[in-house]
């Protein structure tokens, strides 16, 4: 079993329990080798309410720091956009990744931005 297969197995196990609703949408985080992506999803309708990534135009030119600092900025930006969309509470979906490093940094940034988990 490859590393990706193991992550997808963990992802499926998590997604059985984590489900976003209208009141508490799901904050899903994905990380690639160089970038990080986060989106707030309402699973009842299957719609993405808010999205942010390290490639977002709001974060362009703000490259100081490492990948972890960039992930925290993504979390803060996502929280600002979620507040504008009237989303206060979310349920966190780490997407099979360990809650460590950049994934935890996105969660910390979102909490500092005002989202409640």
Backbone bond lengths (Angstrom), bond angles and torsions (degrees), N, CA, C in turn:
res aa  C-N    CA-C-N  psi(-1)  N-CA   C-N-CA  omega(-1)  CA-C   N-CA-C  phi
1 X - - - 1.452 - - 1.530 108.31 -
2 X 1.307 115.69 129.01 1.459 119.65 -178.16 1.528 110.88 -80.99
3 X 1.308 115.46 172.33 1.464 121.61 179.73 1.537 110.44 -63.45
4 X 1.327 116.21 -39.28 1.468 120.52 179.49 1.530 110.44 -67.41
5 X 1.324 116.98 -41.44 1.463 120.25 178.06 1.522 111.45 -61.37
6 X 1.334 116.40 -39.85 1.467 120.57 178.18 1.518 110.84 -63.24
7 X 1.346 117.00 -42.12 1.462 120.79 179.26 1.521 110.62 -64.57
8 X 1.329 117.39 -42.49 1.463 120.33 180.00 1.520 111.68 -65.91
9 X 1.317 117.05 -33.70 1.463 121.11 176.15 1.530 110.32 -65.28
10 X 1.349 116.11 -44.06 1.468 120.33 176.37 1.525 110.60 -63.95
11 X 1.334 116.69 -39.89 1.466 121.40 179.85 1.521 110.91 -59.39
12 X 1.328 117.05 -46.53 1.464 120.79 179.85 1.524 111.36 -63.78
13 X 1.316 116.93 -37.77 1.462 120.88 179.14 1.535 110.48 -65.61
14 X 1.331 116.79 -38.88 1.457 121.38 179.13 1.530 110.77 -70.25
15 X 1.346 116.22 -42.63 1.465 120.22 -175.27 1.526 112.95 -68.25
16 X 1.329 118.31 -16.57 1.459 120.00 173.96 1.517 110.49 -66.42
17 X 1.328 116.69 -29.77 1.461 121.59 -175.56 1.518 113.13 -101.51
18 X 1.326 118.03 -32.48 1.465 122.45 -174.81 1.519 109.20 -95.39
19 X 1.329 115.85 120.56 1.464 121.59 -178.33 1.519 108.86 -141.01
20 X 1.319 117.10 128.77 1.454 121.58 -179.74 1.514 111.69 -86.93
21 X 1.332 115.64 140.45 1.461 121.58 177.85 1.525 108.89 -119.83
22 X 1.314 116.17 -177.29 1.459 120.05 178.35 1.531 110.10 -66.89
23 X 1.341 116.38 -41.13 1.463 120.20 -179.13 1.526 111.94 -73.54
24 X 1.340 116.28 -37.80 1.477 122.40 -178.43 1.522 109.80 -131.53
25 X 1.337 117.38 84.65 1.465 118.71 178.92 1.529 111.90 -69.54
26 X 1.311 115.54 167.15 1.459 122.09 -176.66 1.519 110.17 -93.02
27 X 1.337 116.65 129.49 1.463 122.74 175.00 1.527 107.04 -96.54
28 X 1.318 116.68 104.80 1.457 122.52 -176.79 1.529 109.21 -101.35
29 X 1.339 116.10 135.57 1.461 122.14 -177.68 1.526 108.75 -122.14
30 X 1.322 116.74 134.45 1.458 122.38 174.79 1.517 108.25 -129.33
31 X 1.323 116.60 136.96 1.465 119.24 176.58 1.517 109.47 -123.33
32 X 1.320 114.39 136.51 1.451 120.81 171.40 1.520 107.31 -106.15
33 X 1.296 116.79 -171.69 1.460 119.42 -177.97 1.522 111.73 -63.65
34 X 1.326 117.71 -38.53 1.458 121.08 -174.66 1.523 115.00 -111.74
35 X 1.318 118.44 -21.68 1.460 120.67 -172.78 1.520 110.76 -130.17
36 X 1.338 114.46 167.71 1.459 120.88 177.19 1.522 108.34 -134.75
37 X 1.318 115.92 141.50 1.453 122.77 -175.72 1.526 108.82 -128.87
38 X 1.327 116.50 140.88 1.465 120.82 178.32 1.523 108.18 -140.86
39 X 1.326 115.16 143.11 1.458 119.18 177.24 1.518 110.15 -148.21
40 X 1.317 115.08 150.47 1.456 122.68 177.62 1.522 106.74 -104.32
41 X 1.340 115.90 122.14 1.463 121.71 -170.38 1.525 110.32 -123.56
42 X 1.321 116.28 134.59 1.458 122.61 170.73 1.524 106.86 -95.53
43 X 1.338 116.96 106.99 1.463 120.88 -174.48 1.521 113.14 -74.42
44 X 1.322 119.09 -19.17 1.459 119.58 179.48 1.529 111.14 -69.02
45 X 1.330 117.01 -36.09 1.466 120.78 177.47 1.521 112.08 -103.29
46 X 1.325 117.62 -13.97 1.456 121.08 -179.27 1.506 113.49 75.46
47 X 1.324 117.46 25.50 1.469 121.90 -176.74 1.524 110.44 -107.41
48 X 1.325 115.45 142.54 1.458 121.65 171.46 1.519 107.71 -85.89
49 X 1.329 116.56 121.46 1.463 121.19 -177.97 1.525 111.14 -84.72
50 X 1.334 116.59 -44.00 1.458 122.37 -175.91 1.525 108.07 -145.15
51 X 1.333 116.98 144.40 1.465 120.49 176.77 1.526 109.78 -141.78
52 X 1.323 115.33 149.15 1.463 121.77 175.57 1.521 107.80 -151.91
53 X 1.317 115.97 152.87 1.462 120.31 177.48 1.517 108.77 -152.53
54 X 1.324 114.81 173.09 1.460 119.11 177.61 1.523 110.80 -71.10
55 X 1.334 117.24 -7.71 1.464 122.07 176.34 1.527 112.33 -97.21
56 X 1.331 118.14 1.14 1.462 121.67 -177.63 1.523 110.67 -61.71
57 X 1.331 115.68 145.89 1.463 119.45 -177.43 1.524 112.04 -66.39
58 X 1.341 117.12 -24.77 1.464 120.03 178.03 1.531 112.02 -68.84
59 X 1.327 116.95 -24.60 1.463 121.35 -178.18 1.522 112.84 -101.53
60 X 1.315 118.44 -1.25 1.462 120.85 179.43 1.528 109.89 -64.74
61 X 1.316 115.82 139.85 1.458 121.09 179.82 1.512 113.66 82.54
62 X 1.329 117.31 -1.76 1.467 122.03 179.73 1.527 107.72 -110.49
63 X 1.336 115.88 65.13 1.453 121.24 -171.17 1.521 114.05 -99.00
64 X 1.338 118.16 5.70 1.464 117.87 -178.86 1.526 109.92 -69.83
65 X 1.311 115.51 147.12 1.457 120.62 -178.37 1.519 111.28 95.18
66 X 1.302 115.13 -179.41 1.454 121.07 -178.15 1.531 110.50 -96.66
67 X 1.313 116.92 -170.39 1.459 121.40 -178.97 1.524 111.64 -65.03
68 X 1.326 116.31 -32.08 1.463 120.33 179.95 1.529 110.76 -66.90
69 X 1.337 116.66 -41.09 1.471 120.91 177.26 1.527 110.22 -65.62
70 X 1.324 116.84 -37.96 1.460 120.82 177.21 1.525 110.57 -64.59
71 X 1.328 116.99 -39.05 1.463 121.24 179.00 1.521 110.77 -64.52
72 X 1.328 116.81 -38.53 1.461 120.17 178.76 1.525 110.70 -65.58
73 X 1.344 116.73 -39.29 1.467 120.26 176.82 1.527 111.13 -64.00
74 X 1.332 117.54 -36.31 1.463 121.40 177.18 1.526 109.76 -63.43
75 X 1.333 117.26 -43.06 1.459 120.70 178.26 1.513 112.55 -62.33
76 X 1.332 116.44 -41.24 1.467 120.60 179.04 1.524 110.74 -66.12
77 X 1.340 117.12 -43.49 1.463 121.22 178.08 1.526 111.18 -62.22
78 X 1.323 116.28 -42.07 1.459 120.42 178.54 1.524 110.99 -62.31
79 X 1.322 117.13 -40.32 1.462 120.54 178.95 1.523 111.01 -64.71
80 X 1.331 117.72 -39.62 1.465 120.70 177.56 1.525 110.75 -62.73
81 X 1.329 116.47 -45.13 1.465 120.03 179.78 1.533 111.04 -66.16
82 X 1.333 116.77 -37.27 1.462 120.41 179.14 1.522 110.96 -66.59
83 X 1.334 116.89 -39.92 1.472 120.15 176.79 1.518 110.28 -61.23
84 X 1.338 116.98 -40.11 1.462 120.63 178.67 1.528 111.01 -65.33
85 X 1.340 116.89 -29.91 1.461 121.30 178.42 1.528 111.84 -90.30
86 X 1.334 116.86 11.07 1.467 123.82 177.36 1.525 113.00 64.24
87 X 1.337 116.36 38.46 1.457 122.25 174.78 1.519 107.32 -109.24
88 X 1.338 116.90 119.71 1.467 121.56 -178.36 1.524 112.12 -107.36
89 X 1.340 116.24 -39.47 1.462 121.15 -175.60 1.521 109.46 -116.81
90 X 1.333 115.69 139.55 1.461 121.37 178.04 1.524 109.23 -136.45
91 X 1.316 115.14 164.71 1.454 121.72 171.13 1.529 105.80 -112.49
92 X 1.329 117.58 134.21 1.465 122.38 -170.58 1.526 110.72 -90.08
93 X 1.320 115.92 130.54 1.469 122.90 176.92 1.520 107.64 -119.77
94 X 1.325 116.42 110.06 1.466 120.66 -177.44 1.515 112.00 -83.06
95 X 1.325 117.40 -1.55 1.461 123.15 170.86 1.524 113.42 63.03
96 X 1.330 117.76 29.21 1.453 121.52 178.10 1.514 114.75 89.26
97 X 1.340 117.17 -7.61 1.459 120.62 178.53 1.529 109.19 -83.49
98 X 1.331 118.14 151.07 1.467 119.59 175.84 1.527 110.78 -65.34
99 X 1.327 116.65 142.43 1.469 121.07 178.48 1.526 107.23 -77.53
100 X 1.340 114.55 83.77 1.446 120.99 -172.84 1.525 107.66 -162.93
101 X 1.296 117.87 149.54 1.458 121.11 173.54 1.510 113.42 65.35
102 X 1.335 116.34 -121.14 1.468 121.02 -174.30 1.520 112.86 -68.71
103 X 1.329 117.99 -33.55 1.468 120.62 178.82 1.525 109.43 -65.50
104 X 1.329 116.86 -44.99 1.468 121.18 177.72 1.518 110.87 -65.82
105 X 1.334 118.01 -33.37 1.462 121.32 179.42 1.528 111.19 -66.35
106 X 1.329 117.27 -38.74 1.469 120.28 176.20 1.528 109.63 -62.62
107 X 1.331 116.50 -43.98 1.465 120.60 179.88 1.530 110.56 -63.46
108 X 1.329 117.87 -42.56 1.468 121.29 178.82 1.524 111.26 -63.65
109 X 1.326 116.29 -42.21 1.471 119.72 178.03 1.512 112.23 -64.09
110 X 1.323 116.51 -38.95 1.475 120.22 178.96 1.523 110.42 -67.39
111 X 1.323 116.70 -38.70 1.479 119.97 177.60 1.516 110.51 -65.54
112 X 1.337 116.74 -42.46 1.462 119.50 178.33 1.518 111.54 -65.00
113 X 1.341 116.86 -30.40 1.461 121.31 177.16 1.514 113.26 -74.64
114 X 1.334 118.21 -11.40 1.450 121.22 174.99 1.511 116.21 113.96
115 X 1.324 118.74 2.15 1.470 119.73 176.56 1.518 110.08 -78.01
116 X 1.319 115.73 145.18 1.462 121.32 177.27 1.511 108.53 -108.07
117 X 1.338 116.09 132.78 1.465 121.66 179.46 1.515 108.50 -101.56
